[in-house]
Amino acid sequence: MRCELKYLLLVVAAIFVYGTASAQIKLIPREKLDSVANPRTVEGAKMQLKGGAIVSFGTISEDAGKWQRSIEWRNGGDNTLVVTRVTTSCSCLQAVAQKGAVKAGGGSKIELTYLPKGHPGKVEQRVFVYTNLSATKPSAIITLRGEVTPSADHSADYAHRRGVLLLRRDTITLSGDKPQTERIACLNNGSRALRLEADMLSSRGLTLRTEPAILASGEEGDLVISYKPEEDKKPLWLKLYIKGLELPLRSREITVLIEKNENKN
């Protein structure tokens, strides 16, 4: 009897927890989601945009800096319009409206600024202009379209720096029981060409070359690191120092880790 009572209490508790969790999950209707993403404009606002509601900046580069355009609009209705706020669909797009009341037949401007850096590809962003006619529905929607070509500056792709030499990584791992070669992608971020090799103070058995053999200014390539282990020595790690960089010894170091051999024969 006591076991049956305990089981009944567990069932009731489970139903209560499930019911509480279910009550906390609120389904948002599709119509409400659409109204947020694609709000309808105020009927009869008659905020007339010169050149239309679609603005194109064509094709620009990530490196082009900010793109700006002044959008003129006219009050084609009978009511005085006051822009109360302007929002955009992306932080990369900024919009500022001129302040002041615009009477029927009058006009004003909205300044657009688009920041292409970090946004390569097709662009379609929107500006929502709200006025005194409604706090929830915009009086006008401006759509900005265009295409951003990728930046020619790839330095952000390289997380490690050895002076003007940028590297994707600064540590490699080798097995240590046979000759091996490993590559590290690199970029010469300096103004002069680089010819690099292993410094004589590097651990024995390590050699270094680059592909291409000379890295021109702004050129990408590979550090090609080769290792020929000594038969009677199995170090845990090695140090490779790059010759050809105007840096102190420790600032031009690459760490080479040696994998542990788990076989015990």
Secondary structure, DSSP 8 states (H G I E B T S, - for coil): -HHHHHHHHHHHHHHHHHHHHHHH-----HHHHHHHHS----TT--EEETT-SEEEEEEEEGGG--EEEEEEEEE-SSS-EEEEEEEESSTTEEEEE--SEE-TT-EEEEEEEE--TT--EEEEEEEEEEETT-SSS-SEEEEEEEEEE--S--GGG--EEETTEEES-SEEEE-SSS-EEEEEEEEE-SSS-B--EE-TTS-TTEEEEEESSSB-TT-EEEEEEEE---TT---SEEEEEEETSSS-GGGGEEEEEE-------
